[in-house]
């Protein structure tokens, strides 16, 4: 999703909106965790397990605790910011 000089201004603005959205940032953070999990599990298996298998395994084993941790960190950051 790269902005190019040939893109109309409305498209560039929409692209920036998406990149700055909380949902997109959460998607990128979750994707990064899945890729880490893929690497670890592939090392254990001695071969590439593939993204889909890693994704499904990560969702089952780690997603809920990862989300809880992120929400807790976000709340703590909000508390610290408002207390300044």
MIVOBA-746699 format. One line per 3 residues: number of its first residue (from 1); their letters; for each residue x, y, z of C-alpha. Coordinates in Angstrom, 2 decimals. Example, Ala and Ser with C-alpha at 12.3 -4.5 7.8 and 13.67 -1.06 7.14 Angstrom:
<nodes>
1> AS> 12.30/-4.50/7.80 ~ 13.67/-1.06/7.14
</nodes>
This chain:
<nodes>
1> XXX> 0.00/0.00/0.00 ~ 2.51/2.60/-1.17 ~ 1.53/6.14/-2.00
4> XXX> 2.72/7.18/-5.42 ~ 2.82/10.59/-7.08 ~ 0.33/9.30/-9.66
7> XXX> -2.37/8.59/-7.05 ~ -5.28/11.05/-6.83 ~ -5.32/13.16/-3.65
10> XXX> -8.45/11.38/-2.35 ~ -6.76/7.99/-2.70 ~ -3.63/9.22/-0.91
13> XXX> -5.78/10.61/1.90 ~ -7.70/7.33/2.17 ~ -4.44/5.37/2.15
16> XXX> -3.08/7.51/5.01 ~ -6.35/7.09/6.93 ~ -6.07/3.31/6.66
19> XXX> -2.39/3.30/7.69 ~ -3.19/5.44/10.74 ~ -6.28/3.51/11.81
22> XXX> -6.23/1.55/15.03 ~ -7.68/-1.48/13.26 ~ -4.86/-1.55/10.70
25> XXX> -2.22/-1.10/13.41 ~ -3.73/-4.01/15.35 ~ -3.73/-6.11/12.19
28> XXX> -0.04/-5.38/11.63 ~ 0.83/-6.19/15.26 ~ -1.09/-9.46/15.12
31> XXX> 0.50/-10.38/11.79 ~ 3.93/-9.80/13.30 ~ 3.11/-12.19/16.15
34> XXX> 1.91/-14.84/13.70 ~ 5.13/-14.50/11.70 ~ 7.19/-14.94/14.89
37> XXX> 5.13/-18.01/15.76 ~ 5.61/-19.37/12.23 ~ 9.37/-18.98/12.54
40> XXX> 9.51/-20.69/15.97 ~ 7.26/-23.58/14.96 ~ 9.06/-24.01/11.64
43> XXX> 12.37/-24.25/13.50 ~ 10.89/-26.89/15.80 ~ 9.52/-28.86/12.83
46> XXX> 12.72/-28.52/10.81 ~ 10.75/-27.16/7.84 ~ 8.51/-24.25/6.88
49> XXX> 5.06/-24.93/8.31 ~ 3.42/-22.22/6.20 ~ 1.55/-19.09/7.17
52> XXX> -1.94/-20.62/7.30 ~ -0.94/-23.40/9.69 ~ 0.98/-20.92/11.85
55> XXX> -1.98/-18.53/11.88 ~ -4.48/-21.18/12.94 ~ -2.12/-22.58/15.58
58> XXX> -1.40/-19.09/16.97 ~ -5.11/-18.20/17.09 ~ -5.92/-21.36/19.04
61> XXX> -2.96/-21.18/21.43 ~ -2.06/-17.52/21.89 ~ -4.48/-14.96/20.44
64> XXX> -6.76/-14.42/23.43 ~ -3.93/-13.96/25.93 ~ -2.06/-11.72/23.48
67> XXX> -5.13/-9.51/23.06 ~ -5.73/-9.33/26.82 ~ -2.12/-8.27/27.34
70> XXX> -2.39/-5.57/24.65 ~ -5.64/-4.21/26.10 ~ -4.09/-4.10/29.57
73> XXX> -1.04/-2.25/28.21 ~ -3.28/0.20/26.34 ~ -5.27/0.93/29.50
76> XXX> -2.07/1.46/31.48 ~ -0.74/3.83/28.82 ~ -4.01/5.80/28.87
79> XXX> -3.89/6.03/32.65 ~ -0.30/7.25/32.58 ~ -1.07/9.78/29.84
82> XXX> -4.07/11.25/31.63 ~ -2.17/11.45/34.90 ~ 0.60/13.62/33.43
</nodes>
